[in-house]
């Protein structure tokens, strides 16, 4: 539960280029874990782990946008 605290939605709005590096970091961890644990279905596991890791950031970003509106 540390990866979602690397970047906050408020910082992501101010500096969106950091989301690119955040996404690359999360995707590389997903690729490594997917290939290490499930060699035959690494692509599907990578997509699942990447999506699962990005869900808290998206949840907090949507919640922040709703508060602003």
C-alpha positions as CSV (number, residue, x, y, z in Angstrom):
1,X,0.0,0.0,0.0
2,X,3.0,2.3,-0.5
3,X,2.7,2.8,-4.2
4,X,-0.5,4.8,-4.1
5,X,1.1,7.3,-1.7
6,X,3.9,8.2,-4.1
7,X,1.9,10.8,-5.8
8,X,-1.2,12.7,-4.6
9,X,-4.0,13.8,-7.0
10,X,-3.3,17.5,-6.2
11,X,0.3,17.1,-7.2
12,X,-0.8,15.1,-10.3
13,X,-2.9,18.1,-11.4
14,X,-0.1,20.5,-10.9
15,X,2.6,18.4,-12.5
16,X,1.0,15.8,-14.9
17,X,4.4,14.8,-16.4
18,X,5.2,13.0,-13.2
19,X,2.2,10.6,-13.9
20,X,4.2,9.3,-16.9
21,X,7.1,8.2,-14.7
22,X,4.6,6.9,-12.1
23,X,2.9,4.8,-14.8
24,X,6.2,3.5,-16.1
25,X,7.2,2.5,-12.6
26,X,4.0,0.8,-11.8
27,X,4.0,-1.0,-15.2
28,X,7.5,-2.3,-14.8
29,X,6.7,-3.7,-11.4
30,X,3.6,-5.3,-12.8
31,X,5.7,-6.8,-15.7
32,X,8.3,-8.1,-13.3
33,X,5.8,-9.7,-10.9
34,X,3.7,-11.0,-13.8
35,X,6.6,-12.7,-15.5
36,X,8.1,-14.0,-12.3
37,X,5.0,-15.5,-10.9
38,X,3.0,-16.5,-14.0
39,X,5.3,-17.0,-17.0
40,X,2.7,-18.3,-19.3
41,X,0.1,-15.5,-18.7
42,X,2.4,-12.7,-17.8
43,X,0.7,-10.2,-20.1
44,X,-2.7,-10.6,-18.5
45,X,-1.3,-10.5,-15.0
46,X,0.7,-7.4,-15.8
47,X,-2.4,-5.5,-16.9
48,X,-4.3,-6.7,-13.8
49,X,-1.5,-5.6,-11.4
50,X,-1.0,-2.2,-13.2
51,X,-4.7,-1.5,-13.1
52,X,-5.0,-2.6,-9.5
53,X,-2.1,-0.4,-8.4
54,X,-3.5,2.7,-10.2
55,X,-7.0,2.4,-8.8
56,X,-6.4,4.3,-5.5
57,X,-4.9,7.3,-7.5
58,X,-7.9,7.4,-9.8
59,X,-10.3,7.1,-6.9
60,X,-8.8,10.0,-5.0
61,X,-8.5,12.1,-8.2
62,X,-12.2,11.6,-9.0
63,X,-13.1,12.3,-5.4
64,X,-11.0,15.5,-5.5
65,X,-12.7,16.6,-8.7
66,X,-16.1,16.1,-7.1
67,X,-15.2,18.2,-4.1
68,X,-14.0,21.0,-6.5
69,X,-17.3,21.0,-8.4
